[in-house]
Structure formats: structure tokens, C-alpha cells
Amino acid sequence: MKSTIITAAIIVFAMNLASAQKIKETEVPKSVLTSFQTYFKGAKANAWDKEKNGEFEAEFEMNKVEMSANFSSDGTLIETEEEIAISSLPKSVEEYINKNYLGSKIEEAAKITDASGKMTYEAEIKKGKEEVELLFDSNGQFLKKVAELKDEKDKD
């Protein structure tokens, strides 16, 4: 019993290390802050995360749309993500989900654009207690399952 509790504690600790950490704006490199303001003039970050890969993610709202942007530590823009209406997803996304995740519901949708302009779609789906993020190319063809979400508040 004691070893089970210790093992569980180690797993929880490791999972927390693997996810993004919320940080204060004062902890974000100046180059990242400058780049953020250059790309998103007038926007104010609601939250900053330091991702496990060393990237910095700003969560913000622009023109009443929820967005996020990832930057390298030197301020290079890596990608932006903007929430979109579920109805804006290509029809093939819904068809894929209906076929492969029968009984699930699309909870949120986003359009992700990398620094080169390549666009992908993200669909967050839920079936019972299971929540999953799926990625699709710009034509709506399935690319990969990105993550299984455990807690609605920690998904970003």
C-alpha cells in the first residue's frame, strides 16, 4: 500500500513537471515581451506560460477573439492559435470525429498558424469524462491526436 502511494505521488509530480508552468510577466524575457507587442499591438496578455519545450505562451484576447501565441526565448514567433466557431471547421473534421470517436462532441475549435503561414485546425472533443485534442491539416485531413486532457482548467 505504501509503495502504491509513493508511486502515485511520483507519477503526479512527473506529470506536473511535463506540463506548462504559469509564470508572471516579469519572468518573461524582454525579447519575448517586445515581440509580443510588435505582433499584437495593443494586446495585453491575460496569462503567460513557460512550456516544457522552453517556449513562452501568451494568452490574450484580440478583437473579442481568444488567442494565444508561442515564442522562443529569443522572441521568435513560433505559432498563433485563435479560437474559431465549431461550424468553421472543415466538414471532413466532423466526419472524421463522427467515424472515429462515435458519441463524442466537439467542445472547442481553433485555427493554428505557424510562423511560415502553415495552418492547421485543432478540435477538442469530449466523450463522457474523456477529453482529447485532435489536429487536422488545412483541408481537414486528420494529422494526429495531440493530447488527452485531464482537467478543463489546465488544458492550455
C-alpha positions in Angstrom: 0.0 0.0 0.0 2.8 2.4 1.0 4.7 1.8 -2.3 1.5 2.4 -4.3 1.0 5.8 -2.7 4.7 6.7 -3.3 4.4 5.5 -6.9 1.2 7.6 -7.4 2.9 10.6 -5.9 5.9 10.3 -8.3 3.6 10.0 -11.3 1.6 13.1 -10.3 4.9 15.0 -9.7 6.3 14.0 -13.1 3.0 14.9 -14.9 3.2 18.4 -13.3 6.8 18.8 -14.5 5.8 17.8 -18.0 3.1 20.5 -18.4 3.4 24.2 -18.8 4.1 26.4 -15.8 2.2 29.6 -15.2 4.6 32.5 -14.8 4.4 36.2 -14.1 5.0 38.7 -16.9 8.1 39.8 -15.0 9.6 36.4 -15.6 9.1 36.6 -19.4 12.3 37.6 -21.3 12.3 41.2 -22.6 12.8 39.9 -26.2 9.6 37.9 -25.9 7.6 40.8 -24.5 8.9 43.1 -27.2 8.0 40.6 -29.9 4.5 40.0 -28.4 3.8 43.8 -28.6 5.2 44.0 -32.1 3.0 41.3 -33.5 -0.1 42.0 -31.4 -0.1 45.8 -31.0 -2.3 47.0 -28.1 -3.0 43.4 -26.8 -2.4 42.6 -23.1 -1.5 39.1 -22.1 -4.0 37.7 -19.6 -1.6 34.9 -18.7 1.9 33.6 -19.5 3.1 30.0 -19.5 6.5 28.6 -19.9 6.1 25.4 -21.9 8.1 22.2 -21.2 10.0 22.8 -24.5 11.2 26.2 -23.3 8.7 28.3 -25.4 6.7 31.1 -23.8 3.0 31.2 -24.5 0.9 34.4 -24.1 -2.9 34.0 -23.7 -4.8 37.1 -24.7 -7.9 38.4 -26.4 -7.8 40.4 -29.6 -10.9 41.8 -31.4 -13.0 39.8 -29.0 -11.3 36.5 -30.0 -9.5 34.3 -27.6 -5.9 33.8 -28.8 -2.5 32.5 -27.8 0.9 32.9 -29.2 4.1 30.9 -28.7 7.6 32.5 -28.8 11.1 31.1 -28.4 13.2 32.6 -25.7 14.8 35.0 -28.2 11.4 36.4 -29.1 10.9 34.5 -32.4 7.1 33.9 -33.1 6.5 30.2 -33.4 2.8 29.9 -33.8 -0.5 31.6 -33.0 -3.8 29.9 -32.1 -7.2 31.5 -32.3 -10.5 30.2 -31.2 -13.0 29.7 -34.1 -16.6 28.7 -34.3 -17.0 24.9 -34.4 -19.1 25.5 -37.6 -15.9 27.0 -39.2 -14.1 23.6 -39.1 -13.9 21.8 -42.5 -16.8 19.3 -42.9 -14.2 16.4 -43.1 -13.2 17.2 -39.4 -16.7 16.5 -38.2 -16.9 13.4 -40.4 -13.6 12.0 -39.0 -14.7 12.6 -35.4 -18.1 11.0 -36.0 -16.5 7.9 -37.5 -13.6 7.5 -35.1 -14.9 9.0 -31.9 -18.5 7.8 -32.0 -20.7 9.6 -29.5 -18.2 12.4 -28.8 -18.9 16.1 -29.0 -16.7 18.9 -30.3 -16.3 21.3 -27.4 -13.9 23.9 -28.9 -12.2 24.6 -32.2 -9.1 26.6 -33.0 -7.0 27.6 -36.0 -3.3 27.3 -35.5 -0.9 29.2 -37.8 2.8 28.6 -37.6 5.5 31.3 -38.4 5.7 30.2 -42.1 1.9 30.6 -42.5 1.1 26.9 -42.5 -2.4 26.5 -40.9 -3.8 23.5 -39.0 -7.1 23.1 -37.2 -7.5 21.8 -33.6 -10.7 20.2 -32.3 -11.2 19.5 -28.7 -13.6 16.7 -28.2 -15.3 15.1 -25.2 -17.0 11.8 -24.7 -18.0 11.2 -21.2 -15.1 12.1 -19.0 -12.5 11.6 -21.8 -11.3 14.8 -23.5 -8.9 14.7 -26.4 -7.3 17.3 -28.8 -7.0 16.3 -32.4 -5.1 18.1 -35.2 -6.1 18.4 -38.8 -4.4 19.9 -41.8 -5.8 23.0 -43.6 -8.0 20.7 -45.7 -9.4 19.0 -42.7 -7.5 15.7 -43.0 -6.5 14.1 -39.7 -2.9 14.6 -38.6 -2.6 13.3 -35.0 -4.0 13.1 -31.5 -2.2 15.8 -29.6 -3.3 15.3 -26.0 -5.7 13.6 -23.7 -6.9 16.3 -21.4 -7.4 15.6 -17.7 -8.6 18.9 -16.3 -10.6 21.5 -18.2 -8.8 24.4 -16.5 -5.2 23.1 -17.2 -5.6 22.3 -20.9 -3.9 25.4 -22.2 
